[in-house]
Amino acid sequence: MKLLKGITGVLALAAFATFVPSSSAQTLKVLTVGSSAQFGPFAAAAYDLAAAGGATEYHYTVKSGSCLSGSTTCYASVADSRNSSIQNGPGNLWVIWSTNGIWAYLSVDSTVGVRAFSAVPRATLALAALSSLPVSSTTNYDYWKDGTNDTALTTTVYDALSGTKFTAANTDIRPEDALFATNRALNTLGYGDVKDTRSGHSGQYLVGYDIESYFNPTTDYAQPVSFAIGGGADPFSDTVGPAEITIPVGAAPIIFLANTLSGSTVASATNINSNAVAADNNAALLFSGLGDCADSLVTGATGLINPILREPTSGTMNTTEYTVFLPGDPSTGYSQETGITGGAPGTSSNPLHLPCPSTSTTNYRERAVGTGDEVNAVIATTDSIGYAFFSYESVNGGSSTSKKTYKYITLNGIDPINTSYSVTSGILPYCPVVDNYYNCSLITSTLGASFPNLRNGDYKAWSIYRVITDSTGETNAQALVTEAEKLVDTNFPDFVPFSPICGATKATSDPGLKLYREHFVPSTIETIPDTITITPDDGALGATVSCGTFTLLSYTLGGTDEAGGDVGGTPVGPNTTQPTYPGTTETGNPH
């Protein structure tokens, strides 16, 4: 469902005849699920942990097809046993192992990942039979730096993963925001299907219809399913799960993408504006359809535009919704979901294919499901504009000689990637493979140089990535996060690392992320079954990181103290009027 570079859905089984390494001494370190944007860097981080001390490592990757009835390509998926109406959610999987242990990551969507981890009982990784898992004789994922091809899973590794509960979840948004997005889709936007009929409960929807992609409805779809967080009773089992721990990973920008095919009305586009006043918010007018898809909404556009949205449970969609389309007071703005009635598949709202009001059958708002589907839709659809979290795996410019048919544009005149923007810098950076491994074009000789306008607070569309785990998985999850933070500064800067990274001197070190967003209680949290009480908390004031002869200042968001949603919350940091460190005021966007 998501984009996985270099991996095909149906692969030759010939590699099963190759040497299969022994793994009798291996133990599971991390089995995580969630964000496609973090999939690549965490693969590289797991590689380094697996290869530590000179250990020989082995790896496996597979892209799962649909898990709907009759599919033969549902290789890896999320299995949620709480209700028979909950479908398995397909994803892309990497696994790496050595005598140091086993690490695995199932890429789905942030909200699906949060739900899978928070469900009671917790969701598990469902794998096809070992003999049915395809293995390529040519695949070497670009985040593996050993230059070798994939190896079939051993029986020991397979048994350690198949049917095993996830130990962590990677997410683009906090659990409270994922819960809000799910509840909104089920009960406000009209995608609810199965109601809560238990005595004494509110009767809200617990399981929803599939929200389908217009472009690939049989393979790219999302099903909203209710869950609980933070000590609340699970709405299916009435059981409270273990306390959850959040670990900040870093921050990445949402970037707007424009199609550059010959004759595209947005091939020369350079900027889109967002404003807290709804009537002046061109981005909101375009993606809500209320602006008639007009070229006047995008600087440089020469004709009508086709906006491509994401599904309402997506972490990417919610980040963009509340930082760009509905900043400030959401009740005064124009949502991406304006005019969309939801419901079962088979209508103009699901999969979404709605004409802009005055352009009738010439231009449409359409929905993609998943990062890969969104990016590929923009690449292939003339006159289209979409958005995604930046990462080298899913959003890249192609190569030095062959550029893809899309570009990025600025938001409010601010470049999301580089210091400043020009027509040529609208070309997305690419990551050439050198010696079978990524060598990214954003790397500079100075740590801390990536995404300068996100770091300084000028660019508004961003979110902090996080890993969710519990006390039993915290040590191994933290080790993986720490390694990923180091690699995005030295190998492929997919995000700004949350924690400072020590350089030779203080001046050449990466100071880490000096921004956060105010936390708050999303407005519909209290209406979900089995009320969850949330007291917003931005986290502790700060800490220092020792770099030998000098120290670097760091926030300490995370753990069990941080609470509340923060997607769209008021930014706090060096270039704001808010305090430099997390405080006690909770003034963020309440959704």
N, C-alpha and C positions, 0 to 999 in steps of 0.2 A: 504494500500500500504506500509506503514512504519511499523516497528516493534512496537507492543504495548503489553507489558508484561501482561499476565493474562486476556486478553480481547479476546473474540471470535467473529467471524463475525456474526453468527446467534445465537441469545440467546433467552432464554425462556421469554415469555411475562407475566409470572405469577406474576411478581413483581408489575404489575399495580394494583393488588388487595391490595397491602400494603398501609399503611398510607402515604398520600401525604401531606407534610407540606405546610402551608400557606406562600406566598411570596409577599403579596400585597404591602409591603413597600420597596421592593428591586429595586435598580437601577443598570444599567449596568456599571461596572467599567472598565474592559478591555476585548476586543474581539480581540485576536491576531491570527496570521496565520504564518506558516513558519517552521523553523528548527526542525527536529525530535530530534536532539541532545540536545536541550534545553527543550524538552517537559516535562520530569520528574521533574527536579528542579523547573520549573515554576509552576507545579501542586502543589508541596509541599509549595512553597511560597504563592500561592493563598489560599491554605488551611489555613495557619497561619493568613492571612489577614481576611479571612472569619470567623475564629474562635476567632478573637480578642475580648477582653472584655468578654469572656465566652459565646459568641453567639453560638447557635446550628447551625452547618453547614450540608449541604447535598451535595452529589456529584453524578455525572453520567459520564460514559465513554462508548465509542462505537468505533469499528473499521469498517470503511466503505469499501465496496467492490468496484468493477469497477463501473464507471458512464457511460460506453458505452451503446449504445442503447440495450434495452432488459434486462439490469441488474435489479435485485430486491433488491440489497444490497447496493445501493448508499445512505447511511444514512446521511453523512455529507460531504460537498464539497465546493470548491471555485466556485462561479458563477460570470463570467466576461461577462457583457452584451454588450461589445463594438463591437462585430462582431459575426455573426451567426456561423462562423466556429470555434469559441473558445469553446472547450468542458469544461464541469465542471470537476474540478480536485479533486478526492476523497482524504480523509485524515482520520486520527484518531482524535477523539475529546474528550477532558475532559471539564466538566462544574462543577463549585462549587459555591454554593450560601448560603447565610444566610441573616439575617436582615442587615448585613453590606454591602451587594451588591452581584453582579453576576460577575464572572470571567470565561472566556472560552478560549480555545486554540485549533486550528485546525492544526495538524501536517501534513505538506506536504513536500516541499523542500524550501530551502532558496530563490532561485530565483523565485519560484512560489509565495512565501510570499511577496517578494519585489514588484513583478509585481501586485499582488492583491491589495496591499496598494497604490501603485503609480498610478494605472490606473485612468483615468478620463472619465466617472464616476468610483468611487472606487468599487472594487469587494465586494460581499456580501457573507455571510454564507448561503448556501442552506441546508436545513434540510428536510428529509422525513417527511411525515405527523406524527404528534405527536403519533397517534395510531399505527403507523408502526415502530416507533423507538424501537428496542429490548432492554430489560432490563434483566440483569442477576440476578438470585436469589443467586448467589454465589460470584460474582466479588467484590473483595476489592483490588483496585489498590494499589501496594506496596508503592506508594508515599502518600497515604492517611493514616494518623496515628490514626484514630479513631476506627479502628477495625470493622467498619460496612460495609455492602454491599451497592452497588449502589441503588439509588432511581430514579424512573421515573421523568422526568422533569415535573414541574408543568406548567399549562397553561401560567402563568405570565412569568416564566423563558423562556419557549419556544417562546412566543411572543416577548420577549426582544432580542432574538437571531436570529430567523428565518428571513431571508431576510435583516438582518442588515449589514451595512457597517462595515468593520474591522476598529478598532481604532488603531491598531499597527501591526507590523510584526517583527518576530524574524528571524534573519539571521546570517549565518556563515561568510558572506562576505559583504563588503560595497555595497550600491546600485549601484555605478558606475561599480563595478566588476560584479554584477549580470546583469546589462545592457550589458556590454561587452560580457559576456558569451552567453546571448540570441542572440545578434546580430551576434556573431561568428557562432552559431549553424544555424541560419536562412540563412545567406548570404555567409559564407565561407565554412562551413562543409557540405552544401548540403541538409539541412533539411527544407528548405523553401517550402511553398505550395501556400499561397495566397499573391499576390504582392500588393504593394501600387500603385494604378492607378490614384491617384488624380493629377490634373494638377499642375505643378510646383514643384512636389516632386520627389524624387530620384528613385522611382520605385523599392526599395528594398522590401524584403519579410517581411510581418507583422505577418503572422500566419504560423506555420510549421506543418509537419507531426508528428504523434506520434513517439517518440523514444522509442522502445520497449525493455523490458528485454528479454534476451535469455531464462531465466529460468522460467519466469511467464509472458508471453507477453500479456495475456488478463487482468491481474490485475495490473501489474507494468509497467507503461508507463509514459512518460513525453512529453508534447507538448510545444515547444517554441513559445512564443507570445510576440510581441513587446510592449514597454511601454516607458514612458519618466520619467525623474527625475529632481530634482533641478531647477524647474522653466521652464523647457522645455515644449513645447506644446505636448499634447498627440497625437500620430500618427494616432489614429482613430477619435478622437473627435475635434482635433485642439484646445483643451482647456487646459489652464495651471492650475494645481492643487495647493493646499496650500503648503507653505514652509514646507519642511520635517526636522525633528529633529532626530539626531541619539544619542542613549544612549549606551555607552559601557557597556558590561556585564562581560566579562572576556575572557580568552584565553584557548583553548584546543588543545591538540596535535592530529595530524593524526598518527595513528599507523598502521603498516603493519602486516597482519594476514596470518598465514600459516596453511594449513590443516594437521591434525595429525592422520588421519585414518591409519589403518594397511596397510603397503606397500606404503604409500605416499612418493613421492620423496622429499618432503619438511618437513617431520615429524621431522627431526633433524636440520632444518635450524635455523640459529641464527642471520644473519645480511644481509642487502642489502646496497650497497653503491650508493651514488649520488655524481656527480661531475659537476662543471660548464663547463668542457670540455666534449662535447657531446659524443665523442668516448670513454671516460672513465666513463661514467655515466651508471653503470650497471642497475640501476632502470629504466632509460629511455630506454635502449636497450631491457629490458624484456617487459615493458608495451607497447612499440611501435611495438613489434614484430620483430624488426630489429636484435635482438640478438638471434633469432631462439629458444627462450624459453629454452636456455641452462642452465644446472645445474651450470656452472661456474659463472653465474651471481649472485648467492645467496650462501653465505657461509653456508656450511653444507648440501646443496642439493645433492641428489644422482642420479638424472635423470632429464628428461625434465619436464618443469613446465607449468601449465595453469594459465596465468594471468587473473584476473577478474577486469574489468574496471567499472567506473561509467559513467552515461550519461553526455554529455558536458555542460548542463545547471546547473549541480549540484554544490552547494557551496563546497562540499567535493572534487569533481573532480577538480575544479578550484584551490582550495588551494593546492592540491597535484601536479597538473600540473605545477604550477608556483613556488612552493618551492622545489620540488624534481625533476621532469622530465625536466623542462625548467628553471633552475635557471640562473641568469645572462641575457644573450641575447637570447631570445626565437628563433630568426631566425637561430641560430646555433645548436639547439637541436632537439631531437626526441620527438614529441608529442605523447600522447596516441592516438590521432586521425590519426596518420600516416597510410596511406593505406586504410582508411575508407572512402567510397564514399557517405555515407549518403543516402538520398532519402526515398521514401515511404517504409513502411514495406513490407517484402517479399523477401529481398535480404540478402546476407551474411553479409551486413553491418547494417541491421536493420530488425530483431534483430541481434546484432553482434555475428558472429560465424566464425571467420577468422582463417585459419591455420597459424601457424608460418611458415615462408618461406621455411625452409629446413626440417620441420618435417611433412609436408603435413597433413595427416588425423589422426595423433596421438595426437597432442597438439594444442590448440586453444586459441586465445584471445576471451573472451566473455564478454558481458556487463550485469550488474545488474542495476536496477533502484530503487533507494531508499536505505536507510541504512539497513533496515531489509532484503531486497532482497540480498544485497551485503554480509552481514554477514552470512545469511543462505546458500548462494551459496558456500562460503568458507568452512563452516562446512560440507557441503554435497559432495563437489567435490574433489575427490582425486587428489593430486599433485598441488593443487591450492594455489595461493597467491593473496590477495586483500588488501584493506585498508579502513579505516573509522575513523571518529572522535571518540575518546574514550568517552564513557558514560556508566554508570553502567546498564542502561536499555537496550542498544542495543549491547554493546560489553562487555561481562563478562565471567568469567570462569566456570559458572555453580554453583557448591556448593562445600563444603569441602569434600564430599564423591563422587561426580559424576562430573567429568570434561567434558566439551564439547570438540568436536573433532577439536580443533584449538588452536593456541597459537599466541603470538605476537613475533616479532623479532626486533632487533635494526636497526637504520638507521645511517650509517657511524660510527658504533660502539657505538652510544649513545642511552641509554635506554630512551624511551619516558615517562615512568611511574615512575620507581624507580631510586634510585641513581646509581646503577650499575646492570649489567645483568649477570645471570648465566643460565644454562640449566633449572633449576627448576623455576627461576623467569620469564621464558618465559610463564609460566602458568598465564593466565589473572586473575586479582583480581575478587572477587565475592562479592556480597552484600547480606548476609543472612537476611531473614526476621525474626525479633524478635518482638514479640507482635504486629504482623500485620504491621510492619513498617521496612523499610530498616535500617540495621546496617552495614555500609560498612567497608571492611577490610583495606582500605587505611588510615583510621582516625588515627592520632597520638595525643599525649597529647599536642603537640605544634602547634599553628596556623601557617599557612604559610609553612607547610612541604610538601604539595602535589606538584607533578610534578617538582621535583627539577631542572631537566635539561632543562625544558622549562623556568623556572623562571630565571635561570642564563645565558640564551642565548645560551647554547651549542646545544640544539636540534633545528633543522631548520624547521621542518614541523608543523606549527601551524597557527592559525588565531584568531583574536579577534571577539568574538560573539557580536552582537549588537541588539538593539531593535530600530525600526524606527517608529516614530509617528509624530504628529503635535501638534500645541499649544493647541488644545482642548483635546488631549489625554495624554499630557506630564505628568501631575501630577500623574495620576493613573498608567501610565506605569512605571514611575520612582519609585514609591512605590513598585511595583512588582519586579523590577530589584534589588532594595536595599535588599528586603527580600530574593531573590534568592541568592545574593552574600553572605549573612550571612549563609545560609543553606549549601552551598557547602563547607564551612570550618568546620562545626560542625556536619553534617549528612552524606552527600555523595559527596565527592569532584570530581564532574564531570568536573570542570574547575577551573582555577586560577581566583579568583575574581578580577575584574578590580580595585575596590576601596579598600583602606586599611580597615581592620576589627580590631577594638579595642579589645585588651586583657587586662589582669590585669596589665601588664607592657608593656613598649615598646618592650622589648626583646621577649615577648610571644605573641605579636600582629602579625597579618598578614599584611605585608607591601603592599599587593596588587600587581598588575602587574607593573613591572618596565621596560617593553619593549613596543615598538610599531614598526610599519613599516612605512618607508617613503611613502608619498602619491604621486600620479602621475596621468597623464591623460592616460587612456587606449587608445591605438593607433586608434581603430576604432570608438571611441565615436563620432568623428566629422562626420562620414559618415552615421549615422542613419538619418531617416527622421526628419525634424524639428530640426536643429542643436542645440545641447545643449552645452553651454559654461561652461567649468569647469576650475576654477583656483585652482590648488592643494594647500591645506593648512593642515598642520599636526595638527593644533589646538593650543590652548594656552599653555604657558610654564609650568604651574603647580600650585598647590594649597596645602593647608595643611588641614588635618582632625584632629579635636580636640578630644582627648580621655581623657578629664578631666585634669589630671596633666601633660600630655605630648601630643605632636602632631606627626602626621605621614604625610610624603610627598606623594602627589598624583598628577598624571597627570589629565588634564581636557580635554582630547579628547572628541569630541561629540558636541552636540548642532547644531547650524547652521553655525559655523565657520569651522568645519572640512569639507574638500572636497577632492575629488579625490579617485581613487582606491588605495588599499594598499595590495591586495593579491599578495604575492611574492615581495613586496617592501623590500628595504634594512632594516634589523633589526637595531634598535637603542636602546641602553640601557647600563647597567653597564659593560658588557663584550664585547662591541664593540668599534671601534675607532670613532664612531659617537658621537655627543653631547648627554649628558644624558637626556636632555629634548627636546620636539619637537622644531624644528627650522625652518629655511626658505629654506633649501636646499631640492630639490625634485629629488633625485637620484635613486629612486626605479625602479624595473623592469617595463618597459613600456608595457609589453605584446608584 
